[in-house]
Amino acid sequence: MADKKTDGAVNMPGKGIWENNFDPRIRSIPSYLPGEKGSNFGLMRGYMVTAFPKSSKAKTSRFYMLNFLYNPSQVHVSHSTDAANQIMPPYTRSDLDEGVPLVAAGGALEFELLFDRTYEMSDPTKFNTIEGTYGVMADIHVLYNLVGINTSQEAQATDGEDKPTSGNVIGIMQMSPVWIRFGQARHSFKDKLPNLSRMEYFGYVNSTDITYTHFTQRMMPSRCAVGVRVTLMSSYGWV
């Protein structure tokens, strides 16, 4: 999978953590792959990652990435045609037209994720970390950055202040293109199957449902379920 990186990259909103990582104790789920060298392989996990870096500056050119703790047990994909919203195929476009179409491609993707921060929130050595303090809100924070709900806002300087102040506010979801990748085959065979057939999808998250299921005595969520629905887009010009 190749992400398109240009000098004119779109600035993604929000600040803070940009990638969620998990305690090694909950990640050490062995899996046996018969016929391959060795007998204990780690579980390959999927992820969602923004197609644009959050900043065009070299030092802050990072992509928001939401790693999956558990891969979804079901992935629903649908495709349809829409006569009122069709993308011109490349062979019908002028060679001078270098634009990348960012419109829906008549497809949808749905899946559910589970996050668990029990280890971090019950380990005294993790209490001073974001995950140990806020639990699965650390994962939701990355999701909010990924879909644009976290928005960085700058307020004008008031009397007695030398410079304006800035901080995160809760905004609305944005149509931010993302890649969704569920797994990795034993061999690439990139010349045989397109991205779609390798369970790699390109689109934007159009809705998400978050259900917090377990809490600490401080009402910090330690577990949650996240439903994700994605509108698929043409990846022409991005791969």
Secondary structure by P-SEA (a helix, b strand, c coil): cbbbbcccccccccccccbbbbbcccccbbbbbcccccccccbbbbbccccccccccccccccbbbbbcccccbbbbbbbbbccbbbbccccccccccccccccccbbbbbbbbbbcccccccccccccccccccaaaaaaaaaaaaccbbbbbbcccccccbbbbbbbbbcccbbbbbbbccccccccccccccccccbbbbbbcbbbbbbcccccccccccbbbbbbbbcccccccc
